[in-house]
Amino acid sequence: MKVLYVVLMMVACLGCHGQTKTKMNDTHTNPLLCDTTTGTCDVPGQTTAGTNQVIPQGKKPVTIVYYTDPICSSCWGIEPQLRKLKLEYGAYIDIDYRMGGLLPDWSYNSGGISKPSDVAHHWDDVSKHYEMPIDGDVWLEDPLDSSYPLCIAMKAAQIQDKDKAIKYMRIMRERLYLDKKNMAKWDNLADAAVAAGLDVTKLKKDFDADARKLFQDDLDYARKLGVRGFPTMFFSDGEGQQLMVYGSKPFSSYENALLAIYPDAKKNLLTMQTQCPCLPITQRLR
């Protein structure tokens, strides 16, 4: 079965360098700063997606495998585009959220970033670029040691309820980017789980057990697909046609990929008309 890939290279990936290894020491790369000259965030040694991996089809015509990370600032930057895609074409798409493990730890020194405080001004710049609220002072006041706890918590939430898990990641991001909460700490993860309507006791049990394997499965699958950074989306009809959109893009790039895979998709204009544009960003984009 022939798989078709169209790679839309990143125009402005600021702070989304993906790491699909389990140990940062393997490459000594810098996952929090992208190459703004080329506009890409490449994982050294990882090739562009183009393998024979066929993505299984879900219940809807198009499956989107979305590789992201809760602390990926470029992923936060495309939240409006992703929300619009769901509102207009939700009847045709299933989104499979996969965790990329952006920051395993701080055992590296490259690209001008060797400690958490180096990220603060970069996130402030990203906020202006994407016109999305981000307070980089979290890296000065209560910095994260790793994004792995957030990724594992997300997998634990998916075990319970996939819809609540999506809400959970949104809340984690809001508290990180807006409230400067260190979401790598369990207490903060637990509080966010309560807000998302999750069972915290079960979340902790899964966090310490099954969710870790699921996260490792995501990392392994990313290597098979050739994921080089975040955000990365694979659009598939489950029958051999696959398109990849890599990096932060205008809405039209995601829409065009969907329509290329499933030309019969029609916009849900009624849903768009009922979406009030005056709501605060934290409500409007959920």
C-alpha positions as CSV (number, residue, x, y, z in Angstrom):
1,M,0.0,0.0,0.0
2,K,1.5,3.3,-1.1
3,V,1.5,6.1,1.5
4,L,1.5,9.7,0.3
5,Y,3.2,12.3,2.4
6,V,3.1,16.0,1.9
7,V,5.5,17.8,4.3
8,L,4.6,21.4,5.0
9,M,7.7,22.8,6.6
10,M,7.5,25.1,9.6
11,V,7.4,28.8,9.1
12,A,7.9,29.9,12.6
13,C,8.5,27.2,15.2
14,L,9.6,29.0,18.3
15,G,10.3,26.7,21.3
16,C,9.1,23.4,20.0
17,H,12.1,21.2,19.2
18,G,10.9,17.7,19.7
19,Q,12.9,15.0,21.4
20,T,11.8,11.4,20.7
21,K,14.7,9.8,22.6
22,T,14.2,8.6,26.2
23,K,17.4,10.1,27.3
24,M,18.6,13.6,26.4
25,N,22.2,12.5,26.9
26,D,22.0,10.6,23.7
27,T,22.1,13.7,21.5
28,H,22.8,16.7,23.7
29,T,20.3,18.7,21.7
30,N,18.4,21.8,22.8
31,P,14.7,21.1,22.8
32,L,13.5,24.5,23.8
33,L,14.9,26.7,21.1
34,C,14.3,26.3,17.4
35,D,16.5,27.3,14.4
36,T,14.8,30.5,13.4
37,T,17.0,30.8,10.3
38,T,15.5,27.7,8.7
39,G,12.3,27.9,10.6
40,T,12.4,24.3,11.7
41,C,13.1,22.3,14.8
42,D,14.9,19.2,13.8
43,V,15.9,16.2,16.0
44,P,19.4,15.3,14.9
45,G,19.6,11.9,13.3
46,Q,15.9,11.7,12.7
47,T,14.7,11.7,9.1
48,T,11.6,13.4,7.7
49,A,8.5,11.4,8.0
50,G,8.1,9.1,5.0
51,T,8.0,5.6,6.3
52,N,5.6,2.9,5.4
53,Q,3.7,3.3,8.6
54,V,0.0,3.3,7.8
55,I,-2.2,5.0,10.5
56,P,-5.3,3.0,11.3
57,Q,-8.6,4.7,10.6
58,G,-10.9,5.7,13.5
59,K,-14.6,5.9,13.5
60,K,-14.7,9.1,11.3
61,P,-13.4,9.5,7.8
62,V,-10.1,11.2,8.8
63,T,-7.8,10.4,11.7
64,I,-5.3,13.0,12.8
65,V,-2.4,11.8,14.8
66,Y,-1.3,14.9,16.6
67,Y,2.2,14.9,18.2
68,T,2.5,17.6,20.9
69,D,3.8,18.3,24.3
70,P,2.1,20.2,27.1
71,I,5.0,22.7,27.3
72,C,5.4,23.2,23.5
73,S,4.9,26.9,23.0
74,S,4.3,26.5,19.3
75,C,1.6,23.9,20.1
76,W,0.0,26.5,22.3
77,G,0.3,28.9,19.4
78,I,-1.9,26.8,17.1
79,E,-4.7,26.3,19.7
80,P,-7.0,28.8,17.8
81,Q,-6.4,27.0,14.5
82,L,-7.0,23.6,16.1
83,R,-10.2,24.8,17.8
84,K,-11.5,26.2,14.5
85,L,-10.7,22.9,12.8
86,K,-12.8,21.0,15.4
87,L,-15.7,23.5,15.2
88,E,-15.9,23.5,11.4
89,Y,-15.0,19.9,10.6
90,G,-15.5,18.0,13.8
91,A,-17.9,15.6,12.2
92,Y,-15.2,14.2,9.9
93,I,-12.1,14.0,12.2
94,D,-10.8,11.9,15.1
95,I,-7.7,13.5,16.7
96,D,-5.3,11.1,18.4
97,Y,-3.3,13.1,20.9
98,R,0.3,11.8,21.2
99,M,2.9,13.0,23.6
100,G,6.4,13.9,22.4
101,G,8.4,14.3,25.5
102,L,9.8,17.7,24.7
103,L,12.0,18.1,27.7
104,P,13.4,14.9,29.3
105,D,15.7,16.9,31.6
106,W,18.4,19.6,31.7
107,S,21.4,17.5,31.0
108,Y,22.5,19.5,28.0
109,N,24.1,22.9,27.0
110,S,23.5,24.2,23.5
111,G,21.8,26.9,21.5
112,G,22.3,29.5,24.2
113,I,20.1,27.7,26.6
114,S,21.7,25.7,29.4
115,K,19.3,26.4,32.3
116,P,15.6,27.2,32.9
117,S,16.1,31.0,33.3
118,D,17.4,31.1,29.7
119,V,13.9,30.2,28.4
120,A,12.1,33.1,30.1
121,H,12.8,35.8,27.5
122,H,12.3,33.3,24.7
123,W,8.8,32.5,25.8
124,D,8.0,36.2,26.1
125,D,9.0,36.6,22.4
126,V,6.9,33.6,21.4
127,S,3.9,35.1,23.1
128,K,4.2,38.2,20.9
129,H,4.8,36.2,17.8
130,Y,1.7,34.0,18.2
131,E,-0.4,36.6,19.9
132,M,-1.1,34.1,22.6
133,P,-0.7,34.8,26.4
134,I,2.5,33.3,27.8
135,D,4.3,34.5,30.9
136,G,7.9,33.3,30.7
137,D,8.6,34.1,34.3
138,V,7.7,30.6,35.3
139,W,11.2,29.7,34.3
140,L,12.5,32.3,36.8
141,E,10.2,31.7,39.7
142,D,9.3,27.9,39.7
143,P,10.9,26.2,36.6
144,L,10.0,22.8,35.4
145,D,12.7,20.1,35.5
146,S,11.0,18.1,32.7
147,S,7.9,17.8,30.6
148,Y,7.7,14.1,31.2
149,P,5.4,14.3,34.2
150,L,2.9,16.3,32.2
151,C,3.1,13.8,29.3
152,I,2.6,10.9,31.6
153,A,-0.3,12.6,33.3
154,M,-1.9,13.2,30.0
155,K,-1.7,9.5,29.1
156,A,-3.1,8.6,32.5
157,A,-6.0,11.0,31.8
158,Q,-6.6,9.3,28.4
159,I,-7.0,6.0,30.2
160,Q,-10.0,7.5,32.1
161,D,-11.7,9.6,29.4
162,K,-10.3,11.0,26.2
163,D,-12.5,14.0,26.1
164,K,-11.7,14.9,29.7
165,A,-8.0,14.4,28.8
166,I,-8.1,17.0,26.1
167,K,-9.7,19.4,28.6
168,Y,-7.0,18.4,31.2
169,M,-4.2,19.3,28.8
170,R,-5.8,22.6,28.1
171,I,-6.0,23.4,31.8
172,M,-2.4,22.3,32.4
173,R,-1.3,24.7,29.6
174,E,-3.4,27.6,30.9
175,R,-2.0,27.2,34.4
176,L,1.6,26.9,33.0
177,Y,1.4,29.7,30.5
178,L,-0.9,32.1,32.2
179,D,-0.6,31.4,35.9
180,K,3.1,30.4,36.0
181,K,2.4,27.1,37.7
182,N,5.1,24.4,37.7
183,M,2.9,21.7,36.2
184,A,5.6,19.1,36.6
185,K,4.7,19.0,40.3
186,W,2.2,16.3,41.2
187,D,0.1,18.7,43.4
188,N,-0.5,21.0,40.5
189,L,-1.2,18.1,38.2
190,A,-3.8,16.8,40.7
191,D,-5.5,20.2,41.0
192,A,-5.8,20.5,37.3
193,A,-7.3,17.0,37.2
194,V,-10.0,18.0,39.6
195,A,-10.8,21.0,37.4
196,A,-11.1,18.7,34.4
197,G,-13.4,16.3,36.2
198,L,-11.0,13.4,36.5
199,D,-10.7,10.9,39.3
200,V,-7.5,11.9,40.9
201,T,-7.0,8.6,42.8
202,K,-7.2,6.7,39.6
203,L,-5.0,9.2,37.8
204,K,-2.3,8.7,40.3
205,K,-2.5,5.0,40.1
206,D,-2.3,5.0,36.3
207,F,0.4,7.7,36.4
208,D,2.6,5.4,38.4
209,A,1.9,2.4,36.2
210,D,0.2,1.9,32.9
211,A,0.5,5.6,31.7
212,R,4.3,5.3,31.7
213,K,4.2,2.5,29.1
214,L,1.7,4.4,27.0
215,F,4.0,7.4,27.0
216,Q,6.9,5.2,25.9
217,D,4.7,3.8,23.2
218,D,4.1,7.3,21.9
219,L,7.9,8.0,21.8
220,D,8.5,4.7,20.0
221,Y,5.7,5.4,17.5
222,A,7.1,8.9,16.9
223,R,10.3,7.4,15.8
224,K,8.5,5.1,13.4
225,L,6.6,8.0,11.9
226,G,9.7,10.1,11.6
227,V,8.5,12.9,13.9
228,R,11.2,15.6,14.0
229,G,9.5,18.2,16.1
230,F,6.3,19.7,17.5
231,P,3.6,20.3,16.5
232,T,3.3,17.6,13.9
233,M,0.0,16.4,12.5
234,F,-0.6,13.3,10.3
235,F,-3.9,13.4,8.4
236,S,-4.9,9.9,7.3
237,D,-7.9,8.1,5.7
238,G,-6.7,4.7,6.9
239,E,-6.4,3.4,3.4
240,G,-2.9,4.7,2.4
241,Q,-3.4,8.4,1.9
242,Q,-1.5,10.4,4.6
243,L,-0.5,14.1,4.7
244,M,1.8,15.6,7.3
245,V,1.6,19.2,8.5
246,Y,4.8,20.1,10.4
247,G,5.0,23.1,12.6
248,S,2.9,26.2,13.3
249,K,0.8,27.0,10.3
250,P,-2.1,29.2,9.2
251,F,-5.5,27.5,9.5
252,S,-5.7,27.0,5.7
253,S,-2.8,24.6,5.9
254,Y,-4.7,22.2,8.2
255,E,-8.0,22.7,6.3
256,N,-6.3,22.0,3.0
257,A,-4.7,18.8,4.3
258,L,-8.1,17.6,5.6
259,L,-9.8,18.4,2.3
260,A,-7.0,16.7,0.3
261,I,-7.6,13.5,2.3
262,Y,-11.4,13.8,2.3
263,P,-12.8,16.2,-0.3
264,D,-16.4,15.6,0.7
265,A,-15.9,17.4,4.1
266,K,-18.2,20.4,4.5
267,K,-17.9,23.2,7.0
268,N,-20.3,23.3,9.9
269,L,-21.2,26.9,9.5
270,L,-24.0,26.8,12.1
271,T,-21.4,25.9,14.8
272,M,-19.2,28.8,13.8
273,Q,-22.1,31.2,13.9
274,T,-23.0,30.2,17.5
275,Q,-19.4,30.5,18.7
276,C,-19.3,33.9,20.4
277,P,-16.0,35.8,19.6
278,C,-16.4,38.0,22.7
279,L,-15.6,35.2,25.2
280,P,-12.3,35.3,27.0
281,I,-9.6,33.3,25.3
282,T,-9.5,30.6,28.1
283,Q,-13.2,29.9,27.5
284,R,-13.4,30.5,23.8
285,L,-10.6,28.0,22.7
286,R,-11.5,25.1,25.0
